[in-house]
Amino acid sequence: MNSSQLITRNARKYPNTEAIISSQGHYTYAQLEQKINQFAHALRNSGVVQGDRVCLYMPNTPEFVISYFAIQRIGGIVVPVNAKFKLDEVQFVINHAEAKCLIVHEMSFPAVEAIEKVDVKIKTGESIDGWNGFELLIESSSDDEINCLADEDDLSTILYTSGTTGDPKGVLFSYRNILTVAQMIAVEMEVKPESRMLIMMPLTHSAPLHLFLMAGMVVGASVVLTPTFTPDLLLKAVSFYKTTHFFGAPVAYLLTAAQPALKDHDLSSMKWWVYGGAPLAKEQIEFISQQFCTDRLTCVYGLTEAGPSGSILLPEEHGEKTGSIGKRAPLHTELRIVDEYGENVPVGEVGEIVLLGEGNMVGYYKDEELTKETYIGKWLKTGDLARRDEDGYLWVVDRKKDVIISGGVNIYPKEIEDLLVKYEGIQEAAVVGMPHEEWGETVIAFFVASEKVEPEALSSYLRLHIAKYKIPRVFEQVDMLPRNASGKILKRALKERVNQA
């Protein structure tokens, strides 16, 4: 089976069930199937054929979902593009993917109106010079069923990574990869036809798209879409639509937990509050749990290249193990912690997390060398350093690339960051290493706090908990930390800030 066939099956099985719910429109599975067939015919009539790459530059809207499955229905390869990308960034993806077609939502259109080097251009709303109208194409096209013949090992999607360390990389997936991780979420998080999946994080990212949208489509659940995230919108969406599942970056939970209006909303319908994409300290989890009045927080760890998949910390495993990423890999995935030779490290020692499963990517698009470097045999290297405790739980120490080497000694920024967020008034912290003539690298800490915090006070506090060589030489208080669309802190931007000072 392929992804597009899921909709056809659900249209027969649950024709009157709402598949997509949003402020831009509601679609039952029967209506969604009709729109997908119509737009698939329109794409064919526009010259898009099997194997062509088609870029989607849209926020979370029904048009994104219709386009996604219509492209797949005619054997095209979907290339979702971050809706916050600027013109040059979108042009990079189009050029690298050698895209035949670009489909844009009118909310995002002004940013890419001047785009070049793409044969077919489609936008929602009115047609203008060089751009065909999405709605007009659908209205003028047949709704005859198109039988998608792609099998599970055919190519489906290219997701471009967030580019925290350079230009985005195209991660190529087959249908098997995507269906594997979608089934994993459906089983692990009890997704049923009665479920309502709230998707506010961008569908251009792997977790919202492959895990939560696709899990909903696998079982015939309803998916609630919002074009963006705000704390207020999250609270209103849960209480109004009575959603059951939500995935968000940690920053989404922290911002919402700080909202005074939280207590005024009924969140009792929620069964799975899922977080991932960046670590949360124990104190932060306790704060979120208290504010949300829930014991249903679930941590998922993974990376785009793995589908995503990796590990899971279930609600009942929080408590003493809060802050870990769980003790097992979820359905269809295996996990090990290894040394540089690929051998398992003993309990308590730090090594790199590697993953094995059918959710792992086909490879990096047009980069066989990098693909080979990312694997040890069939095991995918994550770049994340972790240790396993005596109870089997995994604790991420840091990103391999973020480790600071000062005076020949390894310093793990996450250890310092976790201590800083325990200091009264500090909400977030990021620690980076900068070149130093004598020591190789020196430690610099950035932090966000509710009031002025003196560097001397932080140094004194840290000296009580860690060795002197780990204490940052510079502390800088900022209004906010730079993040990408996934909510991950951009440490590269912090380093550039230091260099420009």
C-alpha positions as CSV (number, residue, x, y, z in Angstrom):
1,M,0.0,0.0,0.0
2,N,1.1,3.6,-0.5
3,S,0.0,6.8,1.3
4,S,-2.5,8.0,-1.3
5,Q,-4.3,4.7,-1.2
6,L,-5.1,5.2,2.5
7,I,-7.5,8.1,1.5
8,T,-9.2,6.0,-1.1
9,R,-9.7,3.2,1.4
10,N,-11.0,5.6,4.1
11,A,-13.4,7.2,1.6
12,R,-15.0,3.8,1.2
13,K,-14.8,2.8,4.9
14,Y,-15.6,6.2,6.6
15,P,-17.1,8.4,3.8
16,N,-18.9,10.8,6.3
17,T,-16.1,11.0,8.9
18,E,-14.4,14.4,9.0
19,A,-10.9,13.8,7.7
20,I,-9.7,17.4,7.8
21,I,-11.0,20.1,10.1
22,S,-9.8,23.7,9.9
23,S,-11.0,27.3,9.9
24,Q,-10.4,27.2,6.1
25,G,-12.9,24.3,5.6
26,H,-14.0,20.9,6.7
27,Y,-13.6,17.8,4.5
28,T,-15.0,14.3,5.0
29,Y,-13.0,11.4,3.7
30,A,-15.3,11.2,0.7
31,Q,-14.9,14.9,-0.1
32,L,-11.1,14.7,0.4
33,E,-10.9,11.8,-2.0
34,Q,-12.8,13.7,-4.6
35,K,-10.6,16.8,-4.3
36,I,-7.4,14.7,-4.5
37,N,-8.6,13.0,-7.7
38,Q,-9.5,16.4,-9.2
39,F,-6.2,18.0,-8.4
40,A,-4.3,14.9,-9.5
41,H,-6.0,15.2,-12.9
42,A,-5.1,18.9,-12.9
43,L,-1.4,18.2,-12.2
44,R,-1.3,15.7,-15.0
45,N,-2.9,18.1,-17.4
46,S,-0.3,20.7,-16.4
47,G,2.5,18.4,-17.4
48,V,3.5,16.8,-14.1
49,V,4.4,13.1,-14.6
50,Q,5.6,10.2,-12.5
51,G,8.9,10.9,-10.8
52,D,8.6,14.7,-11.0
53,R,9.4,16.6,-7.9
54,V,6.7,19.0,-6.7
55,C,7.4,21.6,-4.1
56,L,4.7,22.6,-1.5
57,Y,5.1,26.0,0.0
58,M,2.2,26.2,2.3
59,P,1.2,26.5,6.0
60,N,-1.0,23.8,7.6
61,T,-4.1,24.1,5.4
62,P,-6.5,21.7,3.6
63,E,-4.8,22.7,0.4
64,F,-1.5,21.2,1.7
65,V,-3.2,17.9,2.4
66,I,-5.0,17.8,-0.9
67,S,-1.8,18.6,-2.8
68,Y,0.3,16.2,-0.9
69,F,-1.8,13.2,-1.7
70,A,-2.6,14.3,-5.3
71,I,1.1,14.5,-6.1
72,Q,1.6,11.0,-4.8
73,R,-1.5,9.7,-6.6
74,I,0.2,10.4,-10.0
75,G,3.5,9.1,-8.8
76,G,5.2,12.4,-8.2
77,I,7.6,13.1,-5.3
78,V,6.4,15.6,-2.7
79,V,8.9,18.2,-1.6
80,P,7.4,20.2,1.4
81,V,9.1,23.6,1.8
82,N,9.2,25.4,5.1
83,A,6.5,28.1,4.9
84,K,8.9,30.6,6.7
85,F,11.6,30.2,4.1
86,K,12.5,33.4,2.2
87,L,12.8,33.6,-1.6
88,D,16.5,32.5,-1.8
89,E,15.9,29.6,0.5
90,V,12.9,28.4,-1.5
91,Q,14.9,28.8,-4.7
92,F,17.7,26.7,-3.2
93,V,15.3,23.8,-2.6
94,I,13.7,24.1,-6.0
95,N,17.1,24.1,-7.7
96,H,18.5,21.2,-5.6
97,A,15.4,19.1,-6.0
98,E,15.1,20.0,-9.7
99,A,11.4,20.6,-9.1
100,K,9.0,20.6,-12.0
101,C,6.2,22.4,-10.1
102,L,5.7,24.8,-7.2
103,I,2.3,25.0,-5.3
104,V,1.9,28.0,-3.1
105,H,-0.8,29.2,-0.6
106,E,-1.8,32.8,-1.0
107,M,-0.8,33.4,2.6
108,S,2.8,32.7,1.6
109,F,2.6,33.9,-2.0
110,P,4.2,37.4,-1.6
111,A,7.5,35.8,-0.5
112,V,7.9,33.8,-3.7
113,E,6.0,35.7,-6.4
114,A,9.4,36.4,-8.1
115,I,10.5,32.7,-8.1
116,E,12.4,31.4,-11.1
117,K,13.4,28.1,-12.7
118,V,10.2,26.1,-12.2
119,D,8.0,25.1,-15.1
120,V,4.6,24.8,-13.4
121,K,3.4,27.4,-10.9
122,I,0.1,27.1,-9.0
123,K,-1.3,29.3,-6.2
124,T,-4.5,29.3,-4.2
125,G,-6.8,32.2,-4.8
126,E,-7.0,34.1,-8.0
127,S,-4.8,33.3,-11.0
128,I,-2.3,35.9,-12.0
129,D,0.4,36.1,-14.7
130,G,2.3,32.9,-14.8
131,W,0.4,31.3,-11.9
132,N,-2.6,29.0,-12.3
133,G,-5.3,29.1,-9.7
134,F,-5.6,26.1,-7.4
135,E,-9.4,26.2,-7.0
136,L,-10.0,26.9,-10.7
137,L,-7.9,23.9,-11.7
138,I,-9.9,21.6,-9.3
139,E,-13.2,22.9,-10.5
140,S,-12.3,22.3,-14.2
141,S,-10.9,18.8,-13.7
142,S,-12.5,15.4,-13.6
143,D,-13.1,13.6,-10.4
144,D,-12.7,10.1,-12.0
145,E,-10.7,7.9,-9.6
146,I,-7.0,7.6,-10.4
147,N,-5.5,4.3,-9.2
148,C,-2.1,5.0,-7.7
149,L,0.1,2.1,-8.5
150,A,3.1,3.0,-6.4
151,D,4.3,0.3,-4.1
152,E,5.9,0.6,-0.6
153,D,9.5,0.8,-1.9
154,D,8.8,3.6,-4.5
155,L,10.0,7.1,-3.7
156,S,7.5,9.3,-2.0
157,T,8.9,12.5,-0.3
158,I,12.0,14.7,0.1
159,L,12.1,16.6,3.3
160,Y,14.7,19.3,3.6
161,T,16.3,19.4,7.1
162,S,16.3,22.7,9.0
163,G,19.8,23.6,8.1
164,T,21.1,24.4,11.7
165,T,24.6,23.6,10.5
166,G,24.6,24.8,6.9
167,D,22.5,24.4,3.7
168,P,19.4,22.2,4.2
169,K,19.9,18.6,3.1
170,G,17.2,16.7,1.2
171,V,16.2,13.5,3.0
172,L,14.6,11.0,0.7
173,F,11.9,8.7,1.8
174,S,10.0,5.7,0.4
175,Y,6.4,5.0,1.1
176,R,7.6,2.1,3.3
177,N,9.6,4.5,5.5
178,I,6.6,6.8,6.1
179,L,4.0,4.1,6.7
180,T,6.4,2.4,9.1
181,V,6.6,5.4,11.5
182,A,2.9,6.3,11.0
183,Q,2.0,2.8,12.2
184,M,4.4,3.2,15.1
185,I,2.5,6.3,16.4
186,A,-0.9,4.7,15.7
187,V,0.0,1.7,17.9
188,E,2.2,3.4,20.6
189,M,-0.3,6.3,21.1
190,E,-3.5,4.5,20.7
191,V,-4.7,6.5,17.6
192,K,-8.3,5.3,16.7
193,P,-11.0,6.4,14.2
194,E,-12.5,8.4,17.0
195,S,-9.2,10.3,17.6
196,R,-8.7,14.0,16.7
197,M,-5.1,14.9,15.9
198,L,-4.3,18.5,16.5
199,I,-1.5,19.6,14.1
200,M,0.0,23.1,14.7
201,M,3.6,22.4,14.1
202,P,4.6,22.8,10.4
203,L,3.6,19.9,8.1
204,T,6.9,20.6,6.3
205,H,8.6,18.8,9.2
206,S,8.8,15.0,9.7
207,A,7.0,14.6,13.0
208,P,3.8,16.5,12.2
209,L,3.7,15.1,8.7
210,H,4.9,11.5,8.9
211,L,3.9,10.7,12.5
212,F,0.7,12.6,13.2
213,L,-1.0,13.4,9.9
214,M,-0.2,10.0,8.5
215,A,-1.1,8.1,11.7
216,G,-4.5,9.8,11.4
217,M,-4.8,8.7,7.8
218,V,-3.7,5.1,8.6
219,V,-6.6,4.6,11.0
220,G,-9.2,7.0,9.6
221,A,-9.1,9.6,12.4
222,S,-9.8,13.3,12.1
223,V,-7.0,15.8,11.7
224,V,-7.4,19.4,13.0
225,L,-5.1,21.9,11.2
226,T,-4.1,25.4,12.2
227,P,-1.9,27.5,9.9
228,T,0.4,28.5,12.8
229,F,1.0,28.1,16.5
230,T,0.2,30.5,19.3
231,P,-0.4,29.6,22.9
232,D,-3.9,31.1,22.8
233,L,-4.7,29.2,19.6
234,L,-3.6,25.9,21.1
235,L,-5.9,26.4,24.1
236,K,-8.8,27.4,21.9
237,A,-8.3,24.6,19.5
238,V,-8.2,21.9,22.1
239,S,-11.2,23.2,24.0
240,F,-13.3,23.9,20.9
241,Y,-12.5,20.8,18.7
242,K,-12.1,18.4,21.7
243,T,-8.8,17.1,20.3
244,T,-7.1,14.0,21.7
245,H,-3.5,14.1,20.4
246,F,-1.0,17.0,20.1
247,F,2.7,17.1,19.2
248,G,4.7,20.2,19.9
249,A,8.2,21.4,20.4
250,P,9.1,22.1,24.0
251,V,8.9,25.9,23.5
252,A,5.2,25.5,22.5
253,Y,4.5,23.9,25.9
254,L,6.6,26.4,27.9
255,L,4.9,29.4,26.2
256,T,1.5,27.9,26.7
257,A,2.1,26.9,30.3
258,A,2.9,30.6,31.1
259,Q,-0.5,31.8,29.9
260,P,-2.8,33.1,32.6
261,A,-5.8,32.1,30.5
262,L,-4.8,28.4,30.6
263,K,-7.1,27.7,33.6
264,D,-10.1,29.1,31.7
265,H,-10.0,26.4,29.0
266,D,-11.2,22.8,29.1
267,L,-8.4,20.5,28.0
268,S,-9.9,17.3,29.4
269,S,-10.3,15.7,25.9
270,M,-6.5,15.4,25.5
271,K,-5.1,11.9,26.0
272,W,-1.6,12.4,24.6
273,W,0.4,15.5,25.1
274,V,3.5,14.7,23.0
275,Y,6.8,16.7,23.0
276,G,10.0,16.2,21.2
277,G,12.6,17.9,19.0
278,A,14.6,19.4,21.9
279,P,15.3,18.4,25.5
280,L,13.3,19.5,28.5
281,A,14.7,19.7,32.0
282,K,12.8,18.0,34.9
283,E,11.8,21.3,36.4
284,Q,10.3,22.4,33.1
285,I,8.3,19.1,32.8
286,E,7.0,19.5,36.3
287,F,5.9,23.1,35.6
288,I,4.1,22.1,32.4
289,S,2.4,19.2,34.0
290,Q,1.2,21.4,36.9
291,Q,-0.1,24.1,34.6
292,F,-1.8,21.8,32.1
293,C,-3.2,19.6,35.0
294,T,-2.1,16.5,33.2
295,D,-0.1,13.3,33.7
296,R,-0.2,12.5,30.0
297,L,3.0,14.1,28.8
298,T,5.0,11.8,26.5
299,C,8.5,12.4,25.1
300,V,9.5,11.2,21.7
301,Y,13.1,11.2,20.5
302,G,14.1,10.8,16.9
303,L,15.4,12.6,13.9
304,T,14.2,13.4,10.4
305,E,16.6,10.8,8.8
306,A,14.9,8.0,10.9
307,G,11.4,8.8,9.8
308,P,11.4,10.2,12.6
309,S,11.7,7.4,15.1
310,G,14.1,6.7,18.0
311,S,12.8,6.2,21.5
312,I,9.8,7.0,23.7
313,L,9.2,8.0,27.3
314,L,5.7,7.1,28.2
315,P,3.5,9.1,30.7
316,E,3.8,6.6,33.4
317,E,7.6,6.6,33.1
318,H,7.9,10.2,34.0
319,G,8.7,11.1,37.5
320,E,12.3,10.0,38.5
321,K,13.1,9.4,34.8
322,T,11.8,12.8,33.6
323,G,14.5,14.3,31.4
324,S,15.5,11.0,29.9
325,I,14.3,9.8,26.4
326,G,13.0,6.5,27.7
327,K,14.4,3.0,27.8
328,R,13.3,1.5,24.5
329,A,12.8,2.2,20.9
330,P,9.2,2.2,19.7
331,L,7.5,-0.2,17.3
332,H,9.6,-1.1,14.2
333,T,12.8,0.5,15.6
334,E,15.9,-0.7,17.3
335,L,18.4,1.4,19.3
336,R,21.9,1.0,20.5
337,I,24.6,3.3,22.1
338,V,28.0,2.7,20.5
339,D,31.6,3.8,20.5
340,E,33.5,5.1,17.4
341,Y,33.9,1.5,16.2
342,G,30.2,0.7,16.4
343,E,30.5,-1.5,19.5
344,N,28.0,-1.2,22.4
345,V,29.3,0.9,25.3
346,P,28.9,-0.3,28.9
347,V,26.1,1.1,31.2
348,G,27.0,4.6,32.3
349,E,29.4,5.4,29.5
350,V,28.8,8.0,26.8
351,G,28.4,6.9,23.2
352,E,26.5,7.8,20.1
353,I,22.9,6.7,19.5
354,V,22.4,4.6,16.4
355,L,19.0,3.4,15.0
356,L,17.8,0.5,12.9
357,G,14.4,0.2,11.3
358,E,12.3,0.5,8.1
359,G,11.6,4.1,9.0
360,N,15.2,5.0,8.2
361,M,15.6,7.2,5.1
362,V,16.5,5.9,1.6
363,G,19.4,8.5,1.8
364,Y,20.3,12.1,1.3
365,Y,19.1,13.3,-2.1
366,K,22.0,13.5,-4.6
367,D,24.6,12.9,-1.9
368,E,25.7,9.3,-1.8
369,E,28.9,10.1,0.1
370,L,27.1,11.8,3.0
371,T,24.6,9.0,3.1
372,K,27.4,6.4,3.5
373,E,29.0,8.5,6.2
374,T,25.7,8.6,8.1
375,Y,25.5,4.8,8.5
376,I,27.4,2.1,10.3
377,G,26.3,-0.9,8.3
378,K,22.5,-0.7,8.4
379,W,22.5,1.4,11.6
380,L,21.8,5.2,11.2
381,K,24.1,7.4,13.2
382,T,22.2,10.2,15.0
383,G,25.0,12.5,16.1
384,D,23.5,12.4,19.6
385,L,25.6,11.4,22.5
386,A,23.9,9.5,25.4
387,R,24.4,7.1,28.3
388,R,22.2,4.4,29.6
389,D,21.6,4.2,33.4
390,E,21.3,1.1,35.5
391,D,17.5,0.9,34.9
392,G,18.0,1.0,31.2
393,Y,16.9,4.6,30.6
394,L,18.7,6.8,28.1
395,W,19.9,10.2,28.9
396,V,21.1,12.5,26.0
397,V,24.3,14.2,27.0
398,D,24.6,16.4,23.9
399,R,24.9,16.7,20.2
400,K,28.2,15.3,19.0
401,K,28.9,18.4,17.0
402,D,28.1,20.7,20.0
403,V,30.7,19.1,22.4
404,I,33.2,21.8,23.5
405,I,36.8,20.8,23.8
406,S,38.7,23.1,26.2
407,G,42.2,22.3,27.2
408,G,41.8,18.8,25.7
409,V,38.8,18.0,28.0
410,N,35.2,17.4,26.7
411,I,32.6,19.8,28.0
412,Y,28.9,18.9,27.3
413,P,26.8,22.1,26.9
414,K,23.6,20.4,27.9
415,E,24.9,19.7,31.4
416,I,25.5,23.4,31.9
417,E,22.2,24.4,30.3
418,D,20.2,22.1,32.6
419,L,21.8,23.7,35.6
420,L,21.1,27.2,34.3
421,V,17.4,26.7,33.8
422,K,17.2,25.6,37.5
423,Y,18.4,29.0,38.6
424,E,15.5,31.2,39.7
425,G,14.1,33.4,36.9
426,I,15.9,31.7,34.0
427,Q,13.6,30.2,31.5
428,E,16.0,29.0,28.8
429,A,19.7,28.7,28.2
430,A,22.1,27.8,25.4
431,V,25.8,27.2,25.8
432,V,28.3,27.3,22.9
433,G,32.0,27.0,22.4
434,M,34.1,29.6,20.8
435,P,37.7,29.4,19.5
436,H,40.4,30.3,22.1
437,E,44.1,30.7,21.3
438,E,45.3,29.0,24.5
439,W,42.5,26.5,25.4
440,G,41.2,25.6,22.0
441,E,37.7,26.6,22.9
442,T,36.1,28.7,25.6
443,V,32.5,28.4,27.0
444,I,29.9,31.1,26.5
445,A,26.4,31.0,27.9
446,F,23.3,32.8,26.6
447,F,20.1,32.8,28.7
448,V,16.6,34.2,28.9
449,A,15.3,35.4,32.3
450,S,12.3,37.2,33.7
451,E,14.6,39.8,35.4
452,K,18.2,40.9,35.3
453,V,20.7,38.2,36.5
454,E,24.3,39.1,37.3
455,P,27.0,37.0,35.7
456,E,28.9,36.8,39.0
457,A,25.8,35.2,40.7
458,L,25.6,32.6,37.9
459,S,29.3,31.7,38.2
460,S,29.0,31.3,42.0
461,Y,25.9,29.1,41.6
462,L,27.6,26.9,39.0
463,R,30.7,26.5,41.1
464,L,28.5,24.6,43.6
465,H,27.6,22.0,41.0
466,I,30.3,21.6,38.4
467,A,34.0,21.7,37.9
468,K,35.6,25.1,37.4
469,Y,36.7,24.3,33.8
470,K,33.1,23.9,32.7
471,I,31.9,27.3,34.0
472,P,31.3,29.8,31.1
473,R,33.7,32.6,30.8
474,V,31.0,34.9,29.4
475,F,27.3,35.1,30.3
476,E,25.0,37.0,28.0
477,Q,21.3,37.7,28.9
478,V,19.1,38.0,25.8
479,D,15.4,38.6,25.1
480,M,15.0,35.4,23.2
481,L,17.1,32.5,21.7
482,P,17.2,32.1,17.9
483,R,15.2,29.1,16.7
484,N,14.4,27.4,13.5
485,A,10.8,26.4,12.5
486,S,11.1,23.1,14.5
487,G,11.7,25.0,17.7
488,K,15.4,24.0,17.9
489,I,17.9,26.6,19.1
490,L,20.2,27.8,16.4
491,K,23.6,27.7,18.1
492,R,25.2,28.6,14.8
493,A,23.4,32.0,15.0
494,L,24.7,32.5,18.6
495,K,28.3,31.8,17.5
496,E,27.9,34.3,14.7
497,R,26.6,36.9,17.2
498,V,29.8,36.5,19.3
499,N,32.0,36.8,16.2
500,Q,30.3,40.0,15.2
501,A,30.6,41.5,18.7
